[in-house]
Amino acid sequence: MKTKPFLTFFTAQMRLLRSQIVAFTVLSVILVAGFSFLAVKGNFGMNEFSESLGLIIWIMIGLIGSNLSAETGVSDFSEKTGMLILSQPVDRRLIILSKILACFAAMLLPLIVIYAAGLTAGFLLYGHIIFNAILSFGISLLYTLSFIAFVTGIGTVSKNKSTPLSVGLTVSLLAVFVFAVFGKLLGIEPWFFLPYGGLAISGIMTSSILHINPGNFFFYYVPYVWEALVIILIYLAIFLAVSVIAYSKRQI
């Protein structure tokens, strides 16, 4: 990989995302503060607080990731500036990979802030560090990269940015209903669904979580860590390949 062109496109993409990085970082702080207030009012126990915080992080990755990467795979084929970029004598694979990694880097600050704020709030409220916080953070990083690759891959085969944005937001917001239908109603563990892999972010943050929860309508199944990693890595491999191939072959 040629370092200079890669860094050029990476830096350019980061500049485009600056305002969103700031906005989502501020939103992360507000969310944790609001959630902590509700936890106090609702007399949450440590496990309830940890699991709920994990669910907030899980859904925020989908929502923020969708917004940051919605244009990544499609904008260069629908805007004059993009056509100028594609006309340069630079390997397209390098361009799309630099943009995907820029979106991932843009997610790091909001993600670090929401974990730091959540861990601090948990310690202040309960006097304990949240269970498996480091492992949860590691899975969240991998899930973030996979989700960005997923949305970008959809974008590379779409005509406008509304399609990948809609797909990403729909997958994130309706995930719990997919869990309910396949898990509770059909008794099928949804291994096929990327957000199910991401659910481990929340599951491992509490010491009392069960793989099967008969009394929980929306989260009947919770993946083991190895299951989550397999799901996330398969999606990452597939949609990175889709992104690179489609972006490289698509006509201007």
N, C-alpha and C positions, 0 to 999 in steps of 0.2 A: 504494500500500500504506500503510495507516495504521500509523504507527510505534509508537505507544504500545501498542495491543493486540498487535501482532506481538512486541514486546520482552517483554511480559508472558508470553505463551505460550512464547516462546523461553527465557526465564529459568526458568520453571516446569519445562520439560522438562530443562534443564541440571541443575537441582537433583535431579531424579529419577535422573540418570545419574552423579552425583558419585562414588558408591562404585565404580561400574564403571570410571570414568575412572582412578581411583587404582589399582585392581586391575590393569587392563590395561597401565598405564604401568609398574608394577613388573614385570609379566610380561615386558614388552618388554626391560627391562634384563637380567633373568635369562636370557632366550632368547639375547640377543647375547653375554652372558658365557659361557654354556654352549657356544654355537656357536664362539666364538673359541678356547675350550679344545680343542674337538674339531679345529678347523682346525690348531692347533699340533701336536697329537698325530698327526693324519693327514697332516702335511706338505703342506697345501694350498698351491698357488701363488696368485698374486694374482688371476688370472682365476677360478679355482675358488672362492676365497673370495667374490669379488664376485658371481658368478652365484648361489651358494648363499644369500648374504645377501639378494639380490633375491627369490629364491623364498620365503624365510621371510617377507619383508615382504608379498609377494603373497598368500600363504595366510593370514597374520594379518589382512590387511584384510578378507578374506571372513569369517573366524571372528569377529573383533571386531565388524565391521559387522552381522553377523547378530544377534548378541546385543544390541547397542545399539538396533537399529531393529525388532526382532521385534514389539514391542508398539505401535509408533508408529501404524500404520494401523488397528489392530483394537481396542485397549483402550477407546477412547471409546464403542464400541458394545456392550461386554460388562460394563462396570463402572458403578456408580452415579455415581462422580465424573465419569466421562466423559460420562454423560448430562446431568449438570449443566452441563458445559462446552458441550455441543452445544445446550443450550437458551438460551444467551446470544445476544444480538443482534449476533453477530460473523460476518463472512464465513468460511465453513468453509475456503475456499481459503487464507485467511490462517493459519488454525490449522494445517493440515497442512503448509504450507510452512515455518512456524516450527519445527515439530517435526523435519522433515527436516533443516533447517539446524542445529538444535541437536544432532542426532545426528552430523552432519558435524563440527561444532565440537568435540564430545566426542572424536572420533577424532584430532583434531589433535595433542594432547599425546602419546599413545602413538606416533603416527607420527613426530613430530619426534624423540622420544627414541630410537626404534629406529634411525632414520637417523643421528642424532648419535653414538650409541654404536657403530654399525656402522662409520661413517667413522673414528671415533677408533681403534677396534680395528684397522681395516685400515691406518691410517697407522702405528700403533705396531708392527704385525707386519711390514709390508712397506716402510714408508718412503715410501708413495705415497698420493695421494688417489684414491679409487675413480673409475673412468672414468664420465663422464656422470652423476655423482651428482645434480646439480641438475635435469637433464632427467628422470631417473628419479623424483625427488621430485615434480616437476610432474605427471607422468603418474599417480603414485600418488594425488595429491589428486583428480584427475578420476575415477580409477577408484573411489576411496572414495565420492565423491558419487553416482556411478552405481550402485554396489552397494547403497548405502543406499536410493536411490530404488527399486531393483529389489525389495528385501525389503519396503519399505513398501508398494509397489504390490500385492504379493502379499497383504500384511496387510489392505489395504482391501477385498479381496474374499473374505476368510476369516472364519470364525466364531470362531476362537480363535488365540492367539499361537503355538501349537505348529506351526501350518501354515507361516507365513513363516519361523520359526526353523528348522524341518526342511528347508525348501526351500533356504534360504541356506547352511546347514551342508553339506547334501548336494552342492550345486553346488560349494562350495569344496573339499570333501574328495575328491570323485570326479572333479574336473576332469582330473587327469592321465590317468585311464582313458579319459575321453572323447577326449582328445588322442591317446592310443594307438590307439583303435579307428578314429577318423576319419582321423588322420594316417598312422600306420604301416600299419595293416591295409587301409584303404579308399583311401588316397591323396587324401583330401579335406581341404583346409585349413578348420578349423572357424571360419569367419567369423561363424557364427550364435551363437556362445557367448561370453557376456560375459567369463568368466575368460581366454579366449584373448586378448582385448584387453589385459587386465591383465598378461599374461605379458611384455609389453614392459618392465615395471618391472625385471625380471631381465635380459632380453635385452640391453638397452642398457648394462648396468653392466659388460660385459666387451667388450674390443676385438676378440675373436676369434670372436664368435657368428656363426653362419650362419643364413640364412633357412630352409634345408632341411638337416637333420642326419640322413643315412641311417643312421648307426650308433646313433642315440638312439631307443629304443623309445617312451618317454613324451613326448619333446619333439622329434618329427620335424620339425614346423614351429614356427618362432618368428616372430611378426608383425613387419613393418616398423612404424616409428613411425606413419606415416600410416594404416596399416591399424588399428592399435590405437586411434588417436584416433577413427576413423570408427565402429568397433564400440562403443566406450565412449559416444560422443555419441549414437548411435542408441538404445542402451539407456536412456540418461539421459532423452532426449526422450520415449520411449515410456512409461517407467514413472513419470516425473513427471506426464505427462498422465493415466495410469491412476490414480495416487494422488489427484490433485486432483479428477478427475471422479467416481471411485467414492466418495471421502470426502464430496464435496459432495452427491451424490444419495442416498446410503445412508440408509435409514430407521432411526430410533432404536428 
